[in-house]
């Protein structure tokens, strides 16, 4: 890869997580992690949080590491 040209770049971003000490908060489903559902986010038909701001932040942080 060092001597070649990269013609495709991708990253995976699934969702953010939250924490609470309130045992009555529903647990959100997820691909790898489970945690309290974030009431400020929409959720997919599988119950996964959809966090577009989190995806943007992940991209921004990756650009700062260059």
mmCIF file as Biopython writes it, N, C-alpha, C and O atoms, coordinates in Angstrom:
data_model
#
loop_
_atom_site.group_PDB
_atom_site.id
_atom_site.type_symbol
_atom_site.label_atom_id
_atom_site.label_alt_id
_atom_site.label_comp_id
_atom_site.label_asym_id
_atom_site.label_entity_id
_atom_site.label_seq_id
_atom_site.pdbx_PDB_ins_code
_atom_site.Cartn_x
_atom_site.Cartn_y
_atom_site.Cartn_z
_atom_site.occupancy
_atom_site.B_iso_or_equiv
_atom_site.auth_seq_id
_atom_site.auth_asym_id
_atom_site.pdbx_PDB_model_num
ATOM 1   N N  . UNK A ? 1  ? 0.818   -1.196 0.000  1.0 0.0 1  A 1 
ATOM 2   C CA . UNK A ? 1  ? 0.000   0.000  0.000  1.0 0.0 1  A 1 
ATOM 3   C C  . UNK A ? 1  ? 0.861   1.259  0.000  1.0 0.0 1  A 1 
ATOM 4   O O  . UNK A ? 1  ? 0.473   2.277  -0.572 1.0 0.0 1  A 1 
ATOM 5   N N  . UNK A ? 2  ? 2.026   1.193  0.638  1.0 0.0 2  A 1 
ATOM 6   C CA . UNK A ? 2  ? 2.863   2.388  0.696  1.0 0.0 2  A 1 
ATOM 7   C C  . UNK A ? 2  ? 3.249   2.877  -0.689 1.0 0.0 2  A 1 
ATOM 8   O O  . UNK A ? 2  ? 3.254   4.082  -0.944 1.0 0.0 2  A 1 
ATOM 9   N N  . UNK A ? 3  ? 3.569   1.966  -1.571 1.0 0.0 3  A 1 
ATOM 10  C CA . UNK A ? 3  ? 4.023   2.374  -2.894 1.0 0.0 3  A 1 
ATOM 11  C C  . UNK A ? 3  ? 2.875   2.564  -3.880 1.0 0.0 3  A 1 
ATOM 12  O O  . UNK A ? 3  ? 3.084   3.105  -4.965 1.0 0.0 3  A 1 
ATOM 13  N N  . UNK A ? 4  ? 1.683   2.136  -3.529 1.0 0.0 4  A 1 
ATOM 14  C CA . UNK A ? 4  ? 0.537   2.241  -4.433 1.0 0.0 4  A 1 
ATOM 15  C C  . UNK A ? 4  ? -0.338  3.451  -4.138 1.0 0.0 4  A 1 
ATOM 16  O O  . UNK A ? 4  ? 0.008   4.315  -3.333 1.0 0.0 4  A 1 
ATOM 17  N N  . UNK A ? 5  ? -1.468  3.487  -4.805 1.0 0.0 5  A 1 
ATOM 18  C CA . UNK A ? 5  ? -2.447  4.560  -4.621 1.0 0.0 5  A 1 
ATOM 19  C C  . UNK A ? 5  ? -3.695  3.988  -3.969 1.0 0.0 5  A 1 
ATOM 20  O O  . UNK A ? 5  ? -4.217  2.964  -4.411 1.0 0.0 5  A 1 
ATOM 21  N N  . UNK A ? 6  ? -4.157  4.619  -2.959 1.0 0.0 6  A 1 
ATOM 22  C CA . UNK A ? 6  ? -5.396  4.196  -2.305 1.0 0.0 6  A 1 
ATOM 23  C C  . UNK A ? 6  ? -6.566  4.740  -3.114 1.0 0.0 6  A 1 
ATOM 24  O O  . UNK A ? 6  ? -6.690  5.950  -3.302 1.0 0.0 6  A 1 
ATOM 25  N N  . UNK A ? 7  ? -7.421  3.841  -3.591 1.0 0.0 7  A 1 
ATOM 26  C CA . UNK A ? 7  ? -8.567  4.292  -4.372 1.0 0.0 7  A 1 
ATOM 27  C C  . UNK A ? 7  ? -9.894  4.106  -3.642 1.0 0.0 7  A 1 
ATOM 28  O O  . UNK A ? 7  ? -10.954 4.421  -4.182 1.0 0.0 7  A 1 
ATOM 29  N N  . UNK A ? 8  ? -9.833  3.599  -2.421 1.0 0.0 8  A 1 
ATOM 30  C CA . UNK A ? 8  ? -11.052 3.409  -1.649 1.0 0.0 8  A 1 
ATOM 31  C C  . UNK A ? 8  ? -10.721 3.524  -0.176 1.0 0.0 8  A 1 
ATOM 32  O O  . UNK A ? 8  ? -9.759  2.916  0.293  1.0 0.0 8  A 1 
ATOM 33  N N  . UNK A ? 9  ? -11.503 4.293  0.557  1.0 0.0 9  A 1 
ATOM 34  C CA . UNK A ? 9  ? -11.306 4.473  1.994  1.0 0.0 9  A 1 
ATOM 35  C C  . UNK A ? 9  ? -12.668 4.405  2.657  1.0 0.0 9  A 1 
ATOM 36  O O  . UNK A ? 9  ? -13.621 5.022  2.180  1.0 0.0 9  A 1 
ATOM 37  N N  . UNK A ? 10 ? -12.772 3.668  3.742  1.0 0.0 10 A 1 
ATOM 38  C CA . UNK A ? 10 ? -14.040 3.579  4.447  1.0 0.0 10 A 1 
ATOM 39  C C  . UNK A ? 10 ? -13.786 3.397  5.944  1.0 0.0 10 A 1 
ATOM 40  O O  . UNK A ? 10 ? -12.696 3.001  6.357  1.0 0.0 10 A 1 
ATOM 41  N N  . UNK A ? 11 ? -14.786 3.685  6.729  1.0 0.0 11 A 1 
ATOM 42  C CA . UNK A ? 11 ? -14.738 3.376  8.154  1.0 0.0 11 A 1 
ATOM 43  C C  . UNK A ? 11 ? -16.141 2.989  8.588  1.0 0.0 11 A 1 
ATOM 44  O O  . UNK A ? 11 ? -17.130 3.361  7.957  1.0 0.0 11 A 1 
ATOM 45  N N  . UNK A ? 12 ? -16.206 2.251  9.656  1.0 0.0 12 A 1 
ATOM 46  C CA . UNK A ? 12 ? -17.500 1.830  10.193 1.0 0.0 12 A 1 
ATOM 47  C C  . UNK A ? 12 ? -17.821 2.653  11.426 1.0 0.0 12 A 1 
ATOM 48  O O  . UNK A ? 12 ? -16.978 2.843  12.303 1.0 0.0 12 A 1 
ATOM 49  N N  . UNK A ? 13 ? -19.030 3.129  11.480 1.0 0.0 13 A 1 
ATOM 50  C CA . UNK A ? 13 ? -19.505 3.835  12.662 1.0 0.0 13 A 1 
ATOM 51  C C  . UNK A ? 13 ? -20.920 3.363  12.912 1.0 0.0 13 A 1 
ATOM 52  O O  . UNK A ? 13 ? -21.786 3.511  12.050 1.0 0.0 13 A 1 
ATOM 53  N N  . UNK A ? 14 ? -21.162 2.807  14.062 1.0 0.0 14 A 1 
ATOM 54  C CA . UNK A ? 14 ? -22.468 2.239  14.324 1.0 0.0 14 A 1 
ATOM 55  C C  . UNK A ? 14 ? -23.350 3.178  15.134 1.0 0.0 14 A 1 
ATOM 56  O O  . UNK A ? 14 ? -24.398 3.609  14.655 1.0 0.0 14 A 1 
ATOM 57  N N  . UNK A ? 15 ? -22.949 3.491  16.324 1.0 0.0 15 A 1 
ATOM 58  C CA . UNK A ? 15 ? -23.764 4.385  17.140 1.0 0.0 15 A 1 
ATOM 59  C C  . UNK A ? 15 ? -22.987 4.803  18.377 1.0 0.0 15 A 1 
ATOM 60  O O  . UNK A ? 15 ? -21.974 4.199  18.728 1.0 0.0 15 A 1 
ATOM 61  N N  . UNK A ? 16 ? -23.477 5.840  19.024 1.0 0.0 16 A 1 
ATOM 62  C CA . UNK A ? 16 ? -22.888 6.261  20.291 1.0 0.0 16 A 1 
ATOM 63  C C  . UNK A ? 16 ? -23.569 5.498  21.425 1.0 0.0 16 A 1 
ATOM 64  O O  . UNK A ? 16 ? -24.567 4.810  21.209 1.0 0.0 16 A 1 
ATOM 65  N N  . UNK A ? 17 ? -23.029 5.624  22.617 1.0 0.0 17 A 1 
ATOM 66  C CA . UNK A ? 17 ? -23.637 4.980  23.778 1.0 0.0 17 A 1 
ATOM 67  C C  . UNK A ? 17 ? -23.848 6.010  24.875 1.0 0.0 17 A 1 
ATOM 68  O O  . UNK A ? 17 ? -23.257 7.090  24.852 1.0 0.0 17 A 1 
ATOM 69  N N  . UNK A ? 18 ? -24.678 5.670  25.814 1.0 0.0 18 A 1 
ATOM 70  C CA . UNK A ? 18 ? -24.967 6.547  26.943 1.0 0.0 18 A 1 
ATOM 71  C C  . UNK A ? 18 ? -24.815 5.748  28.238 1.0 0.0 18 A 1 
ATOM 72  O O  . UNK A ? 18 ? -24.641 4.529  28.215 1.0 0.0 18 A 1 
ATOM 73  N N  . UNK A ? 19 ? -24.883 6.442  29.339 1.0 0.0 19 A 1 
ATOM 74  C CA . UNK A ? 19 ? -24.797 5.793  30.654 1.0 0.0 19 A 1 
ATOM 75  C C  . UNK A ? 19 ? -25.798 6.466  31.590 1.0 0.0 19 A 1 
ATOM 76  O O  . UNK A ? 19 ? -26.111 7.646  31.434 1.0 0.0 19 A 1 
ATOM 77  N N  . UNK A ? 20 ? -26.286 5.720  32.542 1.0 0.0 20 A 1 
ATOM 78  C CA . UNK A ? 20 ? -27.214 6.251  33.539 1.0 0.0 20 A 1 
ATOM 79  C C  . UNK A ? 20 ? -27.169 5.384  34.798 1.0 0.0 20 A 1 
ATOM 80  O O  . UNK A ? 20 ? -26.763 4.222  34.757 1.0 0.0 20 A 1 
ATOM 81  N N  . UNK A ? 21 ? -27.588 5.964  35.898 1.0 0.0 21 A 1 
ATOM 82  C CA . UNK A ? 21 ? -27.728 5.161  37.116 1.0 0.0 21 A 1 
ATOM 83  C C  . UNK A ? 21 ? -29.204 4.865  37.396 1.0 0.0 21 A 1 
ATOM 84  O O  . UNK A ? 21 ? -29.540 4.322  38.449 1.0 0.0 21 A 1 
ATOM 85  N N  . UNK A ? 22 ? -30.080 5.218  36.461 1.0 0.0 22 A 1 
ATOM 86  C CA . UNK A ? 22 ? -31.511 4.986  36.594 1.0 0.0 22 A 1 
ATOM 87  C C  . UNK A ? 22 ? -31.859 3.610  36.011 1.0 0.0 22 A 1 
ATOM 88  O O  . UNK A ? 22 ? -31.778 3.428  34.797 1.0 0.0 22 A 1 
ATOM 89  N N  . UNK A ? 23 ? -32.239 2.650  36.838 1.0 0.0 23 A 1 
ATOM 90  C CA . UNK A ? 23 ? -32.507 1.293  36.347 1.0 0.0 23 A 1 
ATOM 91  C C  . UNK A ? 23 ? -33.791 1.167  35.522 1.0 0.0 23 A 1 
ATOM 92  O O  . UNK A ? 23 ? -34.029 0.116  34.928 1.0 0.0 23 A 1 
ATOM 93  N N  . UNK A ? 24 ? -34.616 2.204  35.474 1.0 0.0 24 A 1 
ATOM 94  C CA . UNK A ? 24 ? -35.871 2.122  34.718 1.0 0.0 24 A 1 
ATOM 95  C C  . UNK A ? 24 ? -35.724 2.571  33.264 1.0 0.0 24 A 1 
ATOM 96  O O  . UNK A ? 24 ? -36.671 2.440  32.489 1.0 0.0 24 A 1 
ATOM 97  N N  . UNK A ? 25 ? -34.566 3.095  32.879 1.0 0.0 25 A 1 
ATOM 98  C CA . UNK A ? 25 ? -34.345 3.528  31.496 1.0 0.0 25 A 1 
ATOM 99  C C  . UNK A ? 25 ? -34.228 2.292  30.613 1.0 0.0 25 A 1 
ATOM 100 O O  . UNK A ? 25 ? -33.489 1.365  30.944 1.0 0.0 25 A 1 
ATOM 101 N N  . UNK A ? 26 ? -34.958 2.267  29.475 1.0 0.0 26 A 1 
ATOM 102 C CA . UNK A ? 26 ? -34.868 1.099  28.595 1.0 0.0 26 A 1 
ATOM 103 C C  . UNK A ? 26 ? -33.465 0.932  28.013 1.0 0.0 26 A 1 
ATOM 104 O O  . UNK A ? 26 ? -32.745 1.907  27.796 1.0 0.0 26 A 1 
ATOM 105 N N  . UNK A ? 27 ? -33.095 -0.323 27.766 1.0 0.0 27 A 1 
ATOM 106 C CA . UNK A ? 27 ? -31.798 -0.650 27.175 1.0 0.0 27 A 1 
ATOM 107 C C  . UNK A ? 27 ? -31.961 -0.683 25.656 1.0 0.0 27 A 1 
ATOM 108 O O  . UNK A ? 27 ? -32.892 -1.299 25.137 1.0 0.0 27 A 1 
ATOM 109 N N  . UNK A ? 28 ? -31.050 -0.017 24.950 1.0 0.0 28 A 1 
ATOM 110 C CA . UNK A ? 28 ? -31.077 0.006  23.486 1.0 0.0 28 A 1 
ATOM 111 C C  . UNK A ? 28 ? -30.308 -1.189 22.948 1.0 0.0 28 A 1 
ATOM 112 O O  . UNK A ? 28 ? -29.308 -1.610 23.529 1.0 0.0 28 A 1 
ATOM 113 N N  . UNK A ? 29 ? -30.776 -1.722 21.849 1.0 0.0 29 A 1 
ATOM 114 C CA . UNK A ? 29 ? -30.058 -2.795 21.166 1.0 0.0 29 A 1 
ATOM 115 C C  . UNK A ? 29 ? -28.862 -2.194 20.452 1.0 0.0 29 A 1 
ATOM 116 O O  . UNK A ? 29 ? -28.782 -0.978 20.281 1.0 0.0 29 A 1 
ATOM 117 N N  . UNK A ? 30 ? -27.955 -3.021 20.046 1.0 0.0 30 A 1 
ATOM 118 C CA . UNK A ? 30 ? -26.796 -2.541 19.320 1.0 0.0 30 A 1 
ATOM 119 C C  . UNK A ? 30 ? -26.050 -3.687 18.686 1.0 0.0 30 A 1 
ATOM 120 O O  . UNK A ? 30 ? -26.321 -4.851 18.980 1.0 0.0 30 A 1 
ATOM 121 N N  . UNK A ? 31 ? -25.114 -3.366 17.820 1.0 0.0 31 A 1 
ATOM 122 C CA . UNK A ? 31 ? -24.353 -4.391 17.137 1.0 0.0 31 A 1 
ATOM 123 C C  . UNK A ? 31 ? -23.382 -5.076 18.091 1.0 0.0 31 A 1 
ATOM 124 O O  . UNK A ? 31 ? -23.379 -6.301 18.206 1.0 0.0 31 A 1 
ATOM 125 N N  . UNK A ? 32 ? -22.560 -4.284 18.772 1.0 0.0 32 A 1 
ATOM 126 C CA . UNK A ? 32 ? -21.550 -4.847 19.664 1.0 0.0 32 A 1 
ATOM 127 C C  . UNK A ? 32 ? -21.780 -4.455 21.126 1.0 0.0 32 A 1 
ATOM 128 O O  . UNK A ? 32 ? -21.365 -5.172 22.037 1.0 0.0 32 A 1 
ATOM 129 N N  . UNK A ? 33 ? -22.434 -3.330 21.344 1.0 0.0 33 A 1 
ATOM 130 C CA . UNK A ? 33 ? -22.582 -2.814 22.708 1.0 0.0 33 A 1 
ATOM 131 C C  . UNK A ? 33 ? -24.048 -2.531 22.999 1.0 0.0 33 A 1 
ATOM 132 O O  . UNK A ? 33 ? -24.824 -2.193 22.104 1.0 0.0 33 A 1 
ATOM 133 N N  . UNK A ? 34 ? -24.405 -2.674 24.251 1.0 0.0 34 A 1 
ATOM 134 C CA . UNK A ? 34 ? -25.760 -2.334 24.695 1.0 0.0 34 A 1 
ATOM 135 C C  . UNK A ? 34 ? -25.633 -1.301 25.801 1.0 0.0 34 A 1 
ATOM 136 O O  . UNK A ? 34 ? -24.656 -1.288 26.551 1.0 0.0 34 A 1 
ATOM 137 N N  . UNK A ? 35 ? -26.625 -0.445 25.890 1.0 0.0 35 A 1 
ATOM 138 C CA . UNK A ? 35 ? -26.612 0.556  26.938 1.0 0.0 35 A 1 
ATOM 139 C C  . UNK A ? 35 ? -27.955 1.251  26.990 1.0 0.0 35 A 1 
ATOM 140 O O  . UNK A ? 35 ? -28.852 0.911  26.218 1.0 0.0 35 A 1 
ATOM 141 N N  . UNK A ? 36 ? -28.117 2.210  27.874 1.0 0.0 36 A 1 
ATOM 142 C CA . UNK A ? 36 ? -29.380 2.939  27.972 1.0 0.0 36 A 1 
ATOM 143 C C  . UNK A ? 36 ? -29.722 3.626  26.646 1.0 0.0 36 A 1 
ATOM 144 O O  . UNK A ? 36 ? -28.845 4.180  25.984 1.0 0.0 36 A 1 
ATOM 145 N N  . UNK A ? 37 ? -30.978 3.587  26.271 1.0 0.0 37 A 1 
ATOM 146 C CA . UNK A ? 37 ? -31.430 4.241  25.044 1.0 0.0 37 A 1 
ATOM 147 C C  . UNK A ? 37 ? -31.281 5.755  25.191 1.0 0.0 37 A 1 
ATOM 148 O O  . UNK A ? 37 ? -31.616 6.320  26.231 1.0 0.0 37 A 1 
ATOM 149 N N  . UNK A ? 38 ? -30.779 6.400  24.150 1.0 0.0 38 A 1 
ATOM 150 C CA . UNK A ? 38 ? -30.644 7.856  24.143 1.0 0.0 38 A 1 
ATOM 151 C C  . UNK A ? 38 ? -31.957 8.447  23.636 1.0 0.0 38 A 1 
ATOM 152 O O  . UNK A ? 38 ? -32.291 8.256  22.467 1.0 0.0 38 A 1 
ATOM 153 N N  . UNK A ? 39 ? -32.714 9.158  24.476 1.0 0.0 39 A 1 
ATOM 154 C CA . UNK A ? 39 ? -34.024 9.674  24.072 1.0 0.0 39 A 1 
ATOM 155 C C  . UNK A ? 39 ? -33.939 10.787 23.031 1.0 0.0 39 A 1 
ATOM 156 O O  . UNK A ? 39 ? -34.966 11.173 22.473 1.0 0.0 39 A 1 
ATOM 157 N N  . UNK A ? 40 ? -32.753 11.310 22.756 1.0 0.0 40 A 1 
ATOM 158 C CA . UNK A ? 40 ? -32.593 12.395 21.796 1.0 0.0 40 A 1 
ATOM 159 C C  . UNK A ? 40 ? -32.287 11.904 20.383 1.0 0.0 40 A 1 
ATOM 160 O O  . UNK A ? 40 ? -32.167 12.711 19.461 1.0 0.0 40 A 1 
ATOM 161 N N  . UNK A ? 41 ? -32.160 10.592 20.207 1.0 0.0 41 A 1 
ATOM 162 C CA . UNK A ? 41 ? -31.825 10.033 18.900 1.0 0.0 41 A 1 
ATOM 163 C C  . UNK A ? 41 ? -32.967 9.197  18.349 1.0 0.0 41 A 1 
ATOM 164 O O  . UNK A ? 41 ? -33.781 8.653  19.094 1.0 0.0 41 A 1 
ATOM 165 N N  . UNK A ? 42 ? -33.007 9.107  17.013 1.0 0.0 42 A 1 
ATOM 166 C CA . UNK A ? 42 ? -33.919 8.162  16.374 1.0 0.0 42 A 1 
ATOM 167 C C  . UNK A ? 42 ? -33.279 6.780  16.447 1.0 0.0 42 A 1 
ATOM 168 O O  . UNK A ? 42 ? -32.074 6.653  16.664 1.0 0.0 42 A 1 
ATOM 169 N N  . UNK A ? 43 ? -34.100 5.745  16.265 1.0 0.0 43 A 1 
ATOM 170 C CA . UNK A ? 43 ? -33.594 4.373  16.314 1.0 0.0 43 A 1 
ATOM 171 C C  . UNK A ? 43 ? -34.064 3.619  15.079 1.0 0.0 43 A 1 
ATOM 172 O O  . UNK A ? 43 ? -35.158 3.866  14.573 1.0 0.0 43 A 1 
ATOM 173 N N  . UNK A ? 44 ? -33.230 2.694  14.593 1.0 0.0 44 A 1 
ATOM 174 C CA . UNK A ? 44 ? -33.570 1.895  13.418 1.0 0.0 44 A 1 
ATOM 175 C C  . UNK A ? 44 ? -34.640 0.871  13.782 1.0 0.0 44 A 1 
ATOM 176 O O  . UNK A ? 44 ? -35.039 0.748  14.940 1.0 0.0 44 A 1 
ATOM 177 N N  . UNK A ? 45 ? -35.093 0.143  12.768 1.0 0.0 45 A 1 
ATOM 178 C CA . UNK A ? 45 ? -36.099 -0.895 13.022 1.0 0.0 45 A 1 
ATOM 179 C C  . UNK A ? 45 ? -35.558 -2.018 13.906 1.0 0.0 45 A 1 
ATOM 180 O O  . UNK A ? 45 ? -36.331 -2.795 14.467 1.0 0.0 45 A 1 
ATOM 181 N N  . UNK A ? 46 ? -34.230 -2.106 14.032 1.0 0.0 46 A 1 
ATOM 182 C CA . UNK A ? 46 ? -33.597 -3.110 14.894 1.0 0.0 46 A 1 
ATOM 183 C C  . UNK A ? 46 ? -33.312 -2.556 16.288 1.0 0.0 46 A 1 
ATOM 184 O O  . UNK A ? 46 ? -32.788 -3.275 17.138 1.0 0.0 46 A 1 
ATOM 185 N N  . UNK A ? 47 ? -33.651 -1.278 16.538 1.0 0.0 47 A 1 
ATOM 186 C CA . UNK A ? 47 ? -33.435 -0.675 17.846 1.0 0.0 47 A 1 
ATOM 187 C C  . UNK A ? 47 ? -32.086 0.000  18.016 1.0 0.0 47 A 1 
ATOM 188 O O  . UNK A ? 47 ? -31.764 0.453  19.114 1.0 0.0 47 A 1 
ATOM 189 N N  . UNK A ? 48 ? -31.279 0.079  16.942 1.0 0.0 48 A 1 
ATOM 190 C CA . UNK A ? 48 ? -29.970 0.727  17.014 1.0 0.0 48 A 1 
ATOM 191 C C  . UNK A ? 48 ? -30.132 2.234  16.952 1.0 0.0 48 A 1 
ATOM 192 O O  . UNK A ? 48 ? -30.951 2.736  16.182 1.0 0.0 48 A 1 
ATOM 193 N N  . UNK A ? 49 ? -29.372 2.956  17.744 1.0 0.0 49 A 1 
ATOM 194 C CA . UNK A ? 49 ? -29.391 4.420  17.729 1.0 0.0 49 A 1 
ATOM 195 C C  . UNK A ? 49 ? -28.800 4.928  16.420 1.0 0.0 49 A 1 
ATOM 196 O O  . UNK A ? 49 ? -27.818 4.382  15.919 1.0 0.0 49 A 1 
ATOM 197 N N  . UNK A ? 50 ? -29.404 5.975  15.874 1.0 0.0 50 A 1 
ATOM 198 C CA . UNK A ? 50 ? -28.898 6.632  14.669 1.0 0.0 50 A 1 
ATOM 199 C C  . UNK A ? 50 ? -28.348 7.975  15.119 1.0 0.0 50 A 1 
ATOM 200 O O  . UNK A ? 50 ? -29.102 8.860  15.525 1.0 0.0 50 A 1 
ATOM 201 N N  . UNK A ? 51 ? -27.031 8.124  15.047 1.0 0.0 51 A 1 
ATOM 202 C CA . UNK A ? 51 ? -26.373 9.305  15.597 1.0 0.0 51 A 1 
ATOM 203 C C  . UNK A ? 51 ? -25.529 10.006 14.528 1.0 0.0 51 A 1 
ATOM 204 O O  . UNK A ? 51 ? -24.317 9.798  14.476 1.0 0.0 51 A 1 
ATOM 205 N N  . UNK A ? 52 ? -26.149 10.835 13.670 1.0 0.0 52 A 1 
ATOM 206 C CA . UNK A ? 52 ? -25.391 11.498 12.602 1.0 0.0 52 A 1 
ATOM 207 C C  . UNK A ? 52 ? -24.342 12.476 13.130 1.0 0.0 52 A 1 
ATOM 208 O O  . UNK A ? 52 ? -23.299 12.648 12.500 1.0 0.0 52 A 1 
ATOM 209 N N  . UNK A ? 53 ? -24.590 13.109 14.255 1.0 0.0 53 A 1 
ATOM 210 C CA . UNK A ? 53 ? -23.577 14.004 14.819 1.0 0.0 53 A 1 
ATOM 211 C C  . UNK A ? 53 ? -22.375 13.210 15.303 1.0 0.0 53 A 1 
ATOM 212 O O  . UNK A ? 53 ? -21.242 13.680 15.202 1.0 0.0 53 A 1 
ATOM 213 N N  . UNK A ? 54 ? -22.603 12.023 15.822 1.0 0.0 54 A 1 
ATOM 214 C CA . UNK A ? 54 ? -21.512 11.162 16.245 1.0 0.0 54 A 1 
ATOM 215 C C  . UNK A ? 54 ? -20.662 10.730 15.066 1.0 0.0 54 A 1 
ATOM 216 O O  . UNK A ? 54 ? -19.438 10.653 15.176 1.0 0.0 54 A 1 
ATOM 217 N N  . UNK A ? 55 ? -21.305 10.445 13.930 1.0 0.0 55 A 1 
ATOM 218 C CA . UNK A ? 55 ? -20.560 10.068 12.730 1.0 0.0 55 A 1 
ATOM 219 C C  . UNK A ? 55 ? -19.710 11.239 12.252 1.0 0.0 55 A 1 
ATOM 220 O O  . UNK A ? 55 ? -18.552 11.054 11.880 1.0 0.0 55 A 1 
ATOM 221 N N  . UNK A ? 56 ? -20.273 12.435 12.260 1.0 0.0 56 A 1 
ATOM 222 C CA . UNK A ? 56 ? -19.516 13.626 11.869 1.0 0.0 56 A 1 
ATOM 223 C C  . UNK A ? 56 ? -18.319 13.835 12.797 1.0 0.0 56 A 1 
ATOM 224 O O  . UNK A ? 56 ? -17.216 14.135 12.340 1.0 0.0 56 A 1 
ATOM 225 N N  . UNK A ? 57 ? -18.544 13.677 14.091 1.0 0.0 57 A 1 
ATOM 226 C CA . UNK A ? 57 ? -17.468 13.874 15.071 1.0 0.0 57 A 1 
ATOM 227 C C  . UNK A ? 57 ? -16.355 12.846 14.861 1.0 0.0 57 A 1 
ATOM 228 O O  . UNK A ? 57 ? -15.175 13.183 14.953 1.0 0.0 57 A 1 
ATOM 229 N N  . UNK A ? 58 ? -16.722 11.609 14.582 1.0 0.0 58 A 1 
ATOM 230 C CA . UNK A ? 58 ? -15.721 10.574 14.315 1.0 0.0 58 A 1 
ATOM 231 C C  . UNK A ? 58 ? -14.866 10.955 13.108 1.0 0.0 58 A 1 
ATOM 232 O O  . UNK A ? 58 ? -13.647 10.786 13.134 1.0 0.0 58 A 1 
ATOM 233 N N  . UNK A ? 59 ? -15.491 11.463 12.065 1.0 0.0 59 A 1 
ATOM 234 C CA . UNK A ? 59 ? -14.758 11.888 10.864 1.0 0.0 59 A 1 
ATOM 235 C C  . UNK A ? 59 ? -13.843 13.075 11.195 1.0 0.0 59 A 1 
ATOM 236 O O  . UNK A ? 59 ? -12.685 13.101 10.780 1.0 0.0 59 A 1 
ATOM 237 N N  . UNK A ? 60 ? -14.356 14.037 11.930 1.0 0.0 60 A 1 
ATOM 238 C CA . UNK A ? 60 ? -13.563 15.216 12.292 1.0 0.0 60 A 1 
ATOM 239 C C  . UNK A ? 60 ? -12.324 14.817 13.090 1.0 0.0 60 A 1 
ATOM 240 O O  . UNK A ? 60 ? -11.227 15.307 12.822 1.0 0.0 60 A 1 
ATOM 241 N N  . UNK A ? 61 ? -12.496 13.936 14.061 1.0 0.0 61 A 1 
ATOM 242 C CA . UNK A ? 61 ? -11.369 13.495 14.872 1.0 0.0 61 A 1 
ATOM 243 C C  . UNK A ? 61 ? -10.334 12.738 14.044 1.0 0.0 61 A 1 
ATOM 244 O O  . UNK A ? 61 ? -9.132  12.867 14.277 1.0 0.0 61 A 1 
ATOM 245 N N  . UNK A ? 62 ? -10.802 11.952 13.082 1.0 0.0 62 A 1 
ATOM 246 C CA . UNK A ? 62 ? -9.847  11.222 12.243 1.0 0.0 62 A 1 
ATOM 247 C C  . UNK A ? 62 ? -9.031  12.179 11.383 1.0 0.0 62 A 1 
ATOM 248 O O  . UNK A ? 62 ? -7.872  11.894 11.082 1.0 0.0 62 A 1 
ATOM 249 N N  . UNK A ? 63 ? -9.609  13.304 10.984 1.0 0.0 63 A 1 
ATOM 250 C CA . UNK A ? 63 ? -8.888  14.282 10.193 1.0 0.0 63 A 1 
ATOM 251 C C  . UNK A ? 63 ? -7.850  15.032 11.035 1.0 0.0 63 A 1 
ATOM 252 O O  . UNK A ? 63 ? -6.804  15.427 10.520 1.0 0.0 63 A 1 
ATOM 253 N N  . UNK A ? 64 ? -8.131  15.229 12.313 1.0 0.0 64 A 1 
ATOM 254 C CA . UNK A ? 64 ? -7.193  15.922 13.205 1.0 0.0 64 A 1 
ATOM 255 C C  . UNK A ? 64 ? -5.950  15.076 13.482 1.0 0.0 64 A 1 
ATOM 256 O O  . UNK A ? 64 ? -4.898  15.623 13.813 1.0 0.0 64 A 1 
ATOM 257 N N  . UNK A ? 65 ? -6.053  13.764 13.353 1.0 0.0 65 A 1 
ATOM 258 C CA . UNK A ? 65 ? -4.936  12.873 13.675 1.0 0.0 65 A 1 
ATOM 259 C C  . UNK A ? 65 ? -3.896  12.789 12.565 1.0 0.0 65 A 1 
ATOM 260 O O  . UNK A ? 65 ? -2.859  12.150 12.747 1.0 0.0 65 A 1 
ATOM 261 N N  . UNK A ? 66 ? -4.142  13.404 11.444 1.0 0.0 66 A 1 
ATOM 262 C CA . UNK A ? 66 ? -3.205  13.338 10.316 1.0 0.0 66 A 1 
ATOM 263 C C  . UNK A ? 66 ? -1.893  14.000 10.630 1.0 0.0 66 A 1 
ATOM 264 O O  . UNK A ? 66 ? -0.998  14.029 9.785  1.0 0.0 66 A 1 
#
